[in-house]
């Protein structure tokens, strides 16, 4: 975004922020920023997720060659226990399991489809 566009966007947001307290409680406008982390710990405990996780660890996933298996084996117990993982670890675990399952579905669909011609 160019500087001029950024400046006008900032002014527009500033005006909106100044006008908003007149229409909503000030506590909704003036509050500290906070992040949101999805409650993944419950998802990680599901049988479906753990089966996909284990499949990747067993080398049956297209992403398996790229995984640090020793690290993942060490956190396997934490996924099912009440332990917590750092946000970055949660993100990468979710990404590789989701990505592995998605790649498997795409490959399966590609082998079922028949070429046109």
C-alpha positions in Angstrom: 0.0 0.0 0.0 1.4 3.4 -0.9 2.0 6.0 1.8 -0.8 8.2 0.6 -3.3 5.3 0.7 -2.0 4.2 4.1 -2.4 7.7 5.4 -6.0 8.1 4.2 -6.9 4.6 5.5 -5.4 5.6 8.9 -7.5 8.8 8.9 -10.6 6.9 8.0 -10.0 4.4 10.8 -9.2 7.2 13.3 -12.5 9.0 12.5 -14.4 5.7 12.8 -12.8 5.0 16.2 -13.6 8.5 17.4 -17.2 8.3 16.3 -17.8 4.8 17.7 -17.9 5.6 21.5 -21.0 7.6 21.0 -22.8 4.5 19.8 -21.4 1.7 21.9 -20.1 1.4 25.4 -16.6 2.9 25.7 -15.4 -0.4 27.2 -15.9 -2.0 23.9 -13.7 0.6 22.1 -11.0 1.4 24.6 -9.6 -1.9 25.8 -6.2 -3.5 25.5 -5.5 -5.6 22.5 -5.8 -9.3 23.0 -5.0 -12.3 20.8 -7.1 -15.3 20.1 -5.9 -18.8 20.2 -8.3 -21.5 19.2 -8.9 -24.2 21.8 -6.9 -26.8 19.9 -6.1 -29.0 23.0 -9.6 -30.5 22.8 -9.2 -31.2 19.1 -5.9 -32.8 19.6 -7.4 -35.4 22.0 -9.9 -36.6 19.5 -9.5 -40.1 18.1 -9.6 -38.9 14.5 -6.9 -36.3 15.0 -4.6 -38.7 16.9 -5.1 -41.4 14.2 -4.0 -38.8 11.6 -1.1 -37.7 13.8 0.1 -41.3 14.3 -0.2 -42.0 10.6 2.2 -39.2 9.9 4.6 -40.4 12.5 4.5 -43.9 11.0 5.6 -42.6 7.6 2.3 -43.2 5.9 1.8 -39.5 5.0 3.1 -37.5 2.1 4.5 -35.0 4.6 6.2 -37.7 6.7 9.7 -37.3 5.1 9.7 -33.6 6.2 8.8 -34.2 9.8 11.1 -34.2 12.8 9.7 -37.5 14.1 11.7 -37.6 17.4 10.3 -34.2 18.5 6.7 -35.2 17.5 7.0 -38.5 19.3 8.1 -36.6 22.5 5.0 -34.4 22.3 2.5 -37.2 21.5 1.8 -37.7 25.2 1.2 -34.0 25.7 -1.5 -34.0 23.1 -3.6 -36.5 25.0 -2.8 -35.3 28.5 -3.8 -32.0 30.1 -0.4 -30.5 29.3 -0.1 -27.4 27.1 2.1 -26.7 24.2 3.5 -23.4 23.0 1.3 -21.7 20.4 3.9 -22.1 17.7 4.0 -25.9 18.3 0.2 -26.1 18.3 0.2 -24.3 14.9 2.7 -26.5 13.3 1.1 -29.7 14.6 -2.3 -28.6 13.3 -0.8 -27.6 10.0 1.1 -30.8 9.3 -1.8 -33.1 10.3 -4.4 -31.0 8.4 -2.1 -30.7 5.4 -1.3 -34.5 5.4 -5.0 -35.4 5.4 -5.8 -32.8 2.7 -3.0 -34.1 0.5 -4.3 -37.7 1.0 -7.8 -36.7 -0.1 -6.5 -34.8 -3.1 -4.4 -37.7 -4.2 -7.3 -40.1 -3.7 -9.7 -37.9 -5.7 -7.1 -37.7 -8.5 -6.8 -41.4 -8.8 -10.6 -41.9 -8.9 -11.2 -39.3 -11.6 -11.1 -40.3 -15.2 -9.3 -38.2 -17.8 -11.5 -36.5 -20.4 -10.7 -37.3 -23.9 
